[in-house]
Amino acid sequence: MPTLTSIQPQEVFSFFESLSNIPRGSGNEKEVADWVVDFARERGLEATQDDLHCVLVKKPGQHGLEGAPPLILHGHLDMVCEKEDGVTHDFEQDPIELLIDGDFVTANGTSLGADNGIGVSYILALLDSKDIPHPPLEAVLTAMEEKGKVGAAQFDTSKLSGKRMIDFNWITDKEILAGCSGDVTFTVDVPAEWEPVPGTHTETRLLKVRGLAGGHCEFDIHLERANAVLVLARALTTLMDRFDVRISDPHGGAQNNAIPADAQVVLSLRPEDVRAVADAVSELERTLLNEYRKADPGIRLELDSAERPEDVFSAAAGARFARLTALIPNGVLSWSLTVPGIVESSNNLGTVRTTADGARLMSTITAAVTSRKHEILDRVRSLVALAGGGASVEQYGLDAPEFPYRPDSKLLDVARKAYSEVMGTDPEVHVSQCSLELGMFSQKLPGLDIISIGTELHDLHSPKESVNFTSVARVWPLIREVVSRLH
């Protein structure tokens, strides 16, 4: 049974519910891309998809705007896949279970995918409409946005003729987004120097970091929430300073652009140290609960029984991994002096994974100034070089440029006037610390006039993610009004 039939506007939420029934985690977009192409062709629209499953749909103008310059619409098909502890959900097969809670749509124990499912739903509703005046539309729905903006980087913009773009990947209806930061992702590999578990280390425990709020690496980075991977590293350095602890199987975080809410590692211990290790973990948990009593009050450390591993990191490699991880810059690194109150640069240490050679960390730097991104990455390179032991750092994926603010934007002027009439108040024009795909489009299509229109979303990239459906009901008339004014 559909869940969202009781809320408005149905021309938007019917599409959001359809999208929620299709698994669409980053890298798993083929099914949803096929669905969008079929949707378009059923309506007689031109639709194509590329090898990464980015989709382009073209629709002629209508109701007097047939000859107007084309308008590019943009959103991304993929979502971040996060779930609460104990929730059984296969993001590659299971639909998102939608819930209505007051004025909000949420998901049952998982991330919702309103980022960017709501934006895509606006675009589908425009493509589906027969009564809304609009210029010719070129709808670009990218794939793997949440994995380093890979889809936008490879998208063939020569297929576009539009010189103005409205993006729908924003998080509030109080603003019109008119500029944003760029980002770059890097990996750090730490060799394990694998060796058999020492014969003296007959006890095995699983050290877990749980209960953290997590969140979006850009929108939530200034909230000073705990980072589970860094908490794990802190716990390991605390234990290694006092005990002969060996480690294996470090794992944490969902992906590079989400603040990690959980992490864990297997500990091999001497029997005589087990009780003291448990006491040390409990003591650190009390310390963390005090430190994060406002920002992350649910934080907890757990020690569970675990199977004895075959191999562990050498003592030197384990210490190198823990200390190097703990020293990687994380959180807000500088504040903008140009746009007060906005983060200029930050880093999110997003994941740790065990590899055949040891462990790999993945982290994303976001910055409004390209040179600042690379200065931070150079600091990480220096840190890794000092760590030694074969540790290495590499840029991962793309170097996404910033989307520069254009105060003379004609599209922004149209949107501001429409906003004032529809909403009854003037919008804030915002330049954000977040990194979106818009910088790539502005770089590939010089002179492209871009704005982003958003909807009230909360707790992106986390199981608490929600969308205010009354916001959708406010924004949809705004979108209709804006596109109808684009002569």
C-alpha positions in Angstrom: 0.0 0.0 0.0 1.3 3.5 -0.8 2.2 5.5 2.2 2.2 9.1 1.0 -1.2 9.4 -0.7 -2.6 11.5 2.1 -0.1 14.4 1.7 0.2 17.1 -0.9 1.4 17.9 -3.6 0.7 14.4 -5.0 2.2 15.3 -8.4 5.6 15.4 -6.5 5.1 12.8 -3.7 3.8 10.1 -6.1 7.2 10.3 -7.8 9.1 10.3 -4.5 7.3 7.2 -3.4 8.1 5.5 -6.7 11.8 6.4 -6.4 11.8 5.1 -2.8 10.7 1.7 -4.0 13.8 1.4 -6.2 17.2 0.7 -4.6 19.5 3.5 -5.6 22.6 3.7 -3.5 25.6 5.2 -5.1 27.0 2.9 -7.7 23.6 1.0 -7.9 21.7 3.4 -10.1 21.0 1.3 -13.2 17.5 0.3 -12.2 16.4 3.8 -11.3 18.0 5.2 -14.4 16.1 2.6 -16.5 12.9 3.6 -14.7 13.4 7.3 -15.5 14.1 6.6 -19.2 11.0 4.4 -19.5 9.0 7.1 -17.7 10.2 9.7 -20.3 9.7 7.6 -23.4 6.2 6.7 -22.3 5.5 10.4 -22.5 7.1 10.8 -25.9 10.2 12.6 -24.5 13.7 12.1 -25.7 15.7 10.2 -23.1 19.2 8.7 -22.9 21.6 7.4 -20.3 25.4 7.0 -20.3 27.6 4.2 -19.0 27.4 5.5 -15.4 23.6 5.7 -15.7 23.4 9.5 -15.7 20.1 10.3 -17.5 19.3 13.2 -19.9 15.6 13.9 -20.7 14.6 16.7 -23.1 11.1 18.1 -23.2 9.8 20.9 -25.6 8.6 24.1 -24.2 4.9 24.6 -23.7 2.1 27.2 -23.3 3.8 30.1 -25.0 7.4 29.4 -24.1 8.2 27.0 -26.9 10.7 29.4 -28.4 12.4 30.5 -25.1 16.0 29.6 -24.4 16.3 26.1 -22.9 16.5 25.6 -19.2 18.7 22.9 -17.6 17.2 21.1 -14.6 19.6 19.2 -12.3 19.4 16.6 -9.6 21.1 13.4 -8.7 19.6 9.9 -8.6 21.7 8.2 -5.9 21.4 8.3 -2.1 23.5 7.6 0.9 22.7 4.3 2.5 22.8 4.4 6.3 20.8 2.3 8.9 20.4 2.2 12.6 22.1 -0.5 14.8 20.1 -3.8 14.6 18.1 -2.8 11.5 18.0 -5.5 8.8 17.9 -3.8 5.4 19.5 -4.7 2.1 20.0 -1.4 0.3 20.7 -3.2 -3.0 17.3 -4.9 -3.0 14.9 -3.6 -0.4 12.7 -0.5 -0.9 12.8 2.3 1.6 10.0 1.9 4.2 8.4 5.4 4.3 6.7 6.8 7.4 4.8 10.0 8.1 5.6 11.6 11.4 3.7 14.9 12.0 4.8 17.3 9.2 7.7 15.0 8.2 8.3 12.0 6.0 11.0 9.7 7.4 12.2 6.2 6.9 11.9 3.2 9.2 15.4 2.8 10.6 17.3 3.9 7.4 18.3 7.0 5.6 15.4 8.4 3.5 16.9 9.4 0.2 15.2 12.8 0.2 18.7 13.9 -0.7 18.1 14.1 -3.7 14.9 12.1 -4.2 12.8 15.2 -3.5 14.7 17.3 -6.1 14.4 14.5 -8.7 10.7 14.3 -8.0 10.3 18.0 -8.7 12.0 17.5 -12.0 9.8 14.4 -12.9 6.7 16.4 -12.0 7.8 19.2 -14.4 8.5 16.6 -17.2 5.1 15.1 -16.5 3.2 18.3 -16.5 0.8 19.4 -19.3 -0.5 22.6 -17.7 2.7 24.5 -16.5 4.2 27.0 -18.9 7.9 26.4 -19.2 10.8 26.8 -21.7 12.4 23.7 -23.4 13.7 21.6 -20.6 17.0 19.6 -20.4 16.8 17.4 -17.3 20.2 16.1 -16.1 20.0 13.4 -13.4 23.4 12.4 -12.4 24.7 9.2 -10.8 27.3 8.6 -8.1 27.0 12.2 -6.8 27.5 10.9 -3.3 30.7 9.1 -4.3 32.8 12.0 -5.4 30.5 13.5 -8.1 31.7 11.0 -10.6 28.6 11.2 -12.8 28.7 15.0 -13.3 32.5 14.8 -14.0 32.0 12.5 -16.9 28.6 13.8 -18.2 28.8 14.9 -21.8 27.7 18.6 -21.5 28.0 19.0 -25.3 24.5 17.4 -25.4 23.2 20.5 -23.6 22.2 23.8 -25.3 20.9 25.6 -22.2 22.8 28.5 -20.7 20.8 28.6 -17.4 20.3 25.9 -14.8 18.1 25.3 -11.8 19.4 22.7 -9.4 17.2 21.1 -6.7 19.8 19.6 -4.4 19.5 22.1 -1.6 18.2 21.7 2.0 16.0 24.7 3.0 13.2 26.7 1.4 14.3 29.8 3.2 17.1 30.5 0.7 18.1 30.5 -2.9 21.5 29.0 -3.2 23.8 31.2 -5.4 27.3 29.7 -4.8 29.0 26.9 -3.1 32.4 25.2 -2.3 34.3 22.5 -4.0 35.9 19.3 -2.6 38.6 16.7 -3.0 38.7 13.2 -1.6 41.8 11.3 -0.6 42.7 7.9 0.7 45.4 6.9 3.2 46.7 3.3 3.2 48.5 1.9 6.2 50.3 -1.5 5.8 49.5 -4.0 8.5 52.8 -6.0 8.4 50.5 -9.0 9.0 51.7 -11.6 11.5 50.2 -14.4 13.4 48.4 -13.7 16.7 51.0 -14.0 19.5 50.6 -17.1 21.5 50.3 -15.0 24.7 47.2 -13.2 23.2 44.5 -15.8 23.8 41.6 -13.4 24.5 39.7 -11.7 21.7 37.3 -8.8 22.0 35.4 -6.6 19.5 35.7 -2.9 20.4 32.8 -1.0 19.0 31.9 2.7 18.8 28.2 3.2 18.7 25.3 5.6 19.2 26.7 8.6 17.4 24.5 11.1 15.5 26.6 11.0 12.3 25.3 13.4 9.7 26.4 15.2 6.5 30.0 16.1 6.1 29.2 19.6 5.1 25.9 20.7 6.4 26.6 19.2 9.9 30.4 19.6 10.2 30.2 22.7 12.3 28.0 21.0 14.9 31.1 19.4 16.5 29.6 15.9 16.5 31.9 13.0 17.3 33.6 11.1 14.5 33.4 7.4 15.2 36.6 6.6 13.3 38.5 9.2 15.3 37.0 8.0 18.5 38.1 4.5 17.6 41.7 5.7 17.0 41.6 7.6 20.3 40.5 4.4 22.1 43.3 2.4 20.5 46.0 4.9 21.3 44.7 5.0 24.9 44.9 1.2 25.2 48.2 0.8 23.3 49.9 3.3 25.7 49.1 0.9 28.6 48.7 -2.6 27.2 50.2 -4.9 24.6 47.2 -4.8 22.2 47.1 -6.2 18.7 44.4 -5.2 16.2 42.7 -6.6 13.1 39.7 -5.8 10.9 39.2 -2.1 11.5 35.9 -0.9 10.0 33.8 2.2 10.3 31.7 4.8 8.5 29.3 4.5 5.6 31.0 6.6 3.0 33.4 9.5 2.7 30.8 12.3 2.8 28.9 11.1 5.9 30.2 11.8 9.4 30.8 8.2 10.6 28.4 7.1 13.3 29.9 3.7 14.0 33.3 2.0 13.9 34.9 -1.2 15.3 38.1 -3.2 15.5 39.1 -6.6 16.8 41.5 -6.7 19.7 43.8 -9.5 20.6 44.7 -9.4 24.3 46.6 -11.2 27.0 44.3 -12.8 29.6 45.8 -10.8 32.4 44.9 -7.5 30.7 41.2 -8.2 29.9 39.7 -6.6 33.0 42.0 -3.6 33.0 41.3 -3.1 29.2 37.5 -3.1 30.0 38.0 -0.6 32.8 40.0 1.7 30.5 37.3 1.5 27.8 34.7 2.4 30.4 36.7 5.2 31.7 37.2 6.6 28.2 33.4 6.3 27.5 32.7 8.4 30.6 35.2 11.0 29.4 33.6 11.1 25.9 30.1 11.3 27.4 31.2 14.4 29.2 33.0 15.9 26.2 30.1 15.3 23.8 27.2 15.8 26.3 25.8 18.5 24.0 27.0 17.5 20.5 26.7 13.7 20.7 25.1 12.5 24.0 24.4 9.0 22.7 28.1 8.0 22.3 29.1 4.7 23.7 32.0 2.2 23.7 31.3 -1.5 23.8 33.5 -4.6 24.2 32.0 -7.8 22.9 33.4 -11.3 22.5 34.8 -12.1 19.0 36.3 -14.9 17.1 40.1 -15.2 17.2 41.6 -13.8 14.0 44.3 -15.6 12.0 46.5 -12.6 11.6 46.9 -9.2 13.2 48.7 -6.0 12.6 52.3 -6.0 13.9 52.6 -4.0 17.1 54.4 -1.2 15.2 51.8 -1.1 12.4 48.9 -1.1 14.8 50.4 1.9 16.7 51.1 3.6 13.4 47.5 3.1 12.2 46.0 4.4 15.4 48.2 7.5 15.8 48.1 8.4 12.1 44.3 8.2 12.1 44.1 10.3 15.2 46.2 13.0 13.7 44.4 13.5 10.4 42.8 17.0 10.4 39.0 16.7 10.9 36.1 19.0 11.3 36.0 22.8 10.6 39.5 24.0 9.7 38.8 27.6 8.8 35.9 30.1 8.7 35.1 32.4 5.9 36.0 36.0 6.4 34.3 36.9 3.1 30.9 35.4 4.0 30.7 35.6 7.9 29.3 32.5 9.6 30.2 30.2 6.7 32.8 27.4 7.0 35.5 28.1 4.5 37.3 24.7 4.8 36.7 21.4 6.5 37.7 17.8 6.4 35.6 14.7 7.1 37.4 11.4 7.9 34.6 9.3 6.5 35.5 5.6 6.4 38.1 3.0 7.4 38.2 -0.4 5.7 40.4 -3.4 6.1 42.3 -4.3 2.9 44.6 -7.1 1.9 47.6 -5.0 2.8 46.3 -3.4 5.9 43.8 -0.6 6.3 42.5 2.2 4.1 41.1 5.5 5.3 38.9 7.7 3.1 38.4 11.4 3.7 36.9 14.4 2.0 38.1 18.0 2.1 35.6 20.8 1.3 36.7 24.3 0.7 35.4 27.5 -0.9 38.9 28.3 -2.2 40.6 25.7 -4.4 44.1 26.5 -3.1 43.0 25.9 0.5 41.8 22.3 -0.4 45.2 21.5 -1.7 47.0 23.1 1.2 45.1 20.8 3.6 45.8 17.8 1.4 49.5 18.7 1.4 49.5 18.8 5.2 48.1 15.3 5.1 50.8 14.2 2.7 53.4 15.6 5.1 51.8 13.8 8.0 51.7 10.5 6.2 55.4 10.9 5.1 56.4 11.4 8.8 54.4 8.3 9.8 56.6 6.2 7.6 56.2 2.4 7.5 55.0 2.4 3.9 51.9 4.5 4.6 50.8 6.4 1.5 48.2 9.0 0.5 46.5 9.4 -2.9 43.8 11.7 -4.3 40.6 9.6 -4.9 38.4 10.5 -7.8 37.9 14.1 -8.8 38.9 17.6 -7.7 35.5 19.3 -7.7 35.7 23.1 -8.3 33.6 25.6 -6.4 30.5 27.2 -7.9 31.2 31.0 -7.8 28.6 33.5 -6.8 27.3 35.8 -9.6 25.5 38.9 -8.2 24.5 39.8 -11.7 22.6 36.5 -12.3 19.5 37.1 -14.4 18.1 33.7 -13.2 18.6 34.7 -9.6 16.8 38.0 -10.2 13.8 36.1 -11.7 13.8 33.6 -8.8 13.9 36.3 -6.1 11.0 38.1 -7.5 8.9 34.9 -7.9 9.9 33.9 -4.4 8.7 37.2 -2.9 5.3 36.9 -4.6 4.7 33.2 -3.9 6.2 33.0 -0.4 5.2 36.5 0.8 8.7 37.3 2.0 12.1 38.0 0.5 14.4 35.0 0.2 17.9 34.9 1.6 20.5 34.6 -1.1 23.0 32.1 0.2 26.6 31.1 -0.6 27.3 27.8 1.2 30.2 25.8 2.5 28.8 22.7 0.9 30.2 21.1 -2.3 27.7 20.3 -5.1 28.1 19.3 -8.7 27.3 22.8 -9.8 31.0 23.8 -9.9 31.6 21.1 -12.5 28.8 22.3 -14.7 29.9 26.0 -14.4 33.4 25.0 -15.3 32.4 22.9 -18.3 29.8 25.4 -19.5 31.4 28.9 -19.2 28.8 31.6 -18.5 26.2 29.1 -17.2 23.7 30.9 -15.0 22.9 28.7 -12.0 20.8 28.8 -8.9 19.5 26.1 -6.6 16.1 25.9 -5.0 15.7 23.8 -1.9 13.3 22.1 0.5 13.4 21.7 4.2 15.5 18.6 4.9 17.1 17.4 8.1 19.8 14.9 9.2 20.9 14.1 5.7 23.1 10.9 5.3 21.7 9.5 8.5 18.9 7.2 9.6 17.2 10.3 11.1 16.9 11.9 7.6 13.5 13.6 7.0 11.7 16.0 4.7 9.0 18.5 5.8 6.1 17.8 3.4 4.6 21.2 4.1 7.9 22.7 2.7 7.4 20.7 -0.5 3.8 22.1 -0.7 5.4 25.6 -0.5 8.2 25.0 -2.9 6.3 23.3 -5.7 4.3 26.4 -6.5 7.5 28.5 -6.4 9.1 26.1 -8.9 6.1 26.4 -11.2 6.1 30.1 -11.0 9.9 30.4 -11.7 9.9 28.2 -14.8 6.8 30.0 -16.1 8.6 33.4 -16.0 11.7 32.2 -18.0 11.0 33.8 -21.4 
